[in-house]
Amino acid sequence: MTAYFVSGEEIHLVNKKGKIYRLLLQEGAIFQFSGEKIAHDEIIGKEDGSEIALSRGTRFFVLKPTLAEYTRNMPRGAQVLYAKDLSLIPMWADVYPGATVIEAGIGSGALTLPLLNAVGEKGRVISYEIREDFANRAIKNIESYGKPSPLGDRLKLHREDIYEGIKEDNVDRIVLDLPEPHRVVPHAAQKLRTGGIFLCFLPTVPQIEKVVLALQQERCFEWIETFETLLRPWNVDGRSVRPSLRMVAHSGFITTARRIKRLPVKREVSEKSENPQAIPAHVEGVPETEE
Ligand SMILES: C[S@@+](CC[C@H](N)C(=O)[O-])C[C@H]1O[C@@H](n2cnc3c(N)ncnc32)[C@H](O)[C@@H]1O
């Protein structure tokens, strides 16, 4: 479907070298660049991807920002996640249309946007954030995305400490990007539905050790997995086809776990046993219930 620019949306002007200039389109306003100009009204109504010429002939392509570009360039309070991890998290947390997802903290809202996309019109993202200034920044970023933003209605924000607890019951997914996710694990064990998924993003190994141990201790999580992703751009230019000289060597690790419900322990008395009281409550291979 052809997309046209409207007043009030943020667009990108991109020059020949690929340099991006952000512009908030407003009826009657003028874009100035190195002594040249163009009226915003000349851009409003044009197709996404059109080329424009300024007053002395300098050309730009005008584009709606992709979600990767928007999250990278948007104003931020807290450190944001980038496309490399943002693209993976909804998949590894298996966020599906209609899901209820708990997120913490909202930070600048970069992760909230793909989560909102993934839950679709009938799903919900409920974010916990302790810092008021970050929460306000995140809401602005989310509401300014893809004017008119279709995403705001699906978001609920608690300006609260998630280490103190999760209010909602029976949630489908819990997705965390904060320093001590191990402190959320006991709440996740209570509030995640059976079959639900816990995911956290962490930059360092000691943090992973703590969260994995916490997940193991709850005994209601299985398939606890941790991985790291590396994205290596390539230079493809004529005969020069090789990896780029620069890459982001590290961002963080993703840990996932699945909430399960074990069968109750069977305390069957063995016919061969002379002393049934001696049979241990937990026998290898017989799962215990967590209740
Ligand atoms: C790294 S930032 C999250 C960035 C976010 N994922 C993004 O991409 O924009 C971590 C956020 O967690 C928040 N935070 C830290 N501890 C928290 C807690 N106990 N409860 C709720 N939010 C918390 C911080 O204030 C911060 O905004």
Ligand as a Chemical Component Dictionary entry (heavy atoms), coordinates in Angstrom:
data_LIG
# 
_chem_comp.id                   LIG 
_chem_comp.type                 NON-POLYMER 
_chem_comp.pdbx_formal_charge   0 
_chem_comp.three_letter_code    LIG 
# 
loop_
_chem_comp_atom.comp_id 
_chem_comp_atom.atom_id 
_chem_comp_atom.alt_atom_id 
_chem_comp_atom.type_symbol 
_chem_comp_atom.charge 
_chem_comp_atom.model_Cartn_x 
_chem_comp_atom.model_Cartn_y 
_chem_comp_atom.model_Cartn_z 
_chem_comp_atom.pdbx_ordinal 
LIG C1  C1  C 0  18.586 -0.642 30.263 1  
LIG S1  S1  S 1  17.141 0.242  30.661 2  
LIG C2  C2  C 0  15.906 -0.524 29.644 3  
LIG C3  C3  C 0  16.006 -0.045 28.223 4  
LIG C4  C4  C 0  14.840 -0.495 27.369 5  
LIG N1  N1  N 0  14.815 -1.930 27.216 6  
LIG C5  C5  C 0  14.960 0.147  26.009 7  
LIG O1  O1  O 0  15.384 -0.554 25.073 8  
LIG O2  O2  O -1 14.638 1.331  25.862 9  
LIG C6  C6  C 0  16.755 -0.370 32.266 10 
LIG C7  C7  C 0  15.515 0.304  32.840 11 
LIG O3  O3  O 0  15.077 -0.454 33.947 12 
LIG C8  C8  C 0  14.614 0.432  34.941 13 
LIG N2  N2  N 0  14.641 -0.300 36.212 14 
LIG C9  C9  C 0  15.720 -0.665 36.937 15 
LIG N3  N3  N 0  15.336 -1.351 38.034 16 
LIG C10 C10 C 0  13.986 -1.439 37.982 17 
LIG C11 C11 C 0  13.007 -2.023 38.840 18 
LIG N4  N4  N 0  13.363 -2.639 39.971 19 
LIG N5  N5  N 0  11.698 -1.948 38.492 20 
LIG C12 C12 C 0  11.336 -1.294 37.356 21 
LIG N6  N6  N 0  12.227 -0.708 36.508 22 
LIG C13 C13 C 0  13.524 -0.782 36.816 23 
LIG C14 C14 C 0  15.598 1.602  34.849 24 
LIG O4  O4  O 0  15.087 2.765  35.448 25 
LIG C15 C15 C 0  15.771 1.700  33.350 26 
LIG O5  O5  O 0  14.818 2.565  32.804 27 
# 
loop_
_chem_comp_bond.comp_id 
_chem_comp_bond.atom_id_1 
_chem_comp_bond.atom_id_2 
_chem_comp_bond.value_order 
_chem_comp_bond.pdbx_ordinal 
LIG C1  S1  SING 1  
LIG S1  C2  SING 2  
LIG S1  C6  SING 3  
LIG C2  C3  SING 4  
LIG C3  C4  SING 5  
LIG C4  N1  SING 6  
LIG C4  C5  SING 7  
LIG C5  O1  DOUB 8  
LIG C5  O2  SING 9  
LIG C6  C7  SING 10 
LIG C7  O3  SING 11 
LIG C7  C15 SING 12 
LIG O3  C8  SING 13 
LIG C8  N2  SING 14 
LIG C8  C14 SING 15 
LIG N2  C9  SING 16 
LIG N2  C13 SING 17 
LIG C9  N3  DOUB 18 
LIG N3  C10 SING 19 
LIG C10 C11 SING 20 
LIG C10 C13 DOUB 21 
LIG C11 N4  SING 22 
LIG C11 N5  DOUB 23 
LIG N5  C12 SING 24 
LIG C12 N6  DOUB 25 
LIG N6  C13 SING 26 
LIG C14 O4  SING 27 
LIG C14 C15 SING 28 
LIG C15 O5  SING 29 
# 
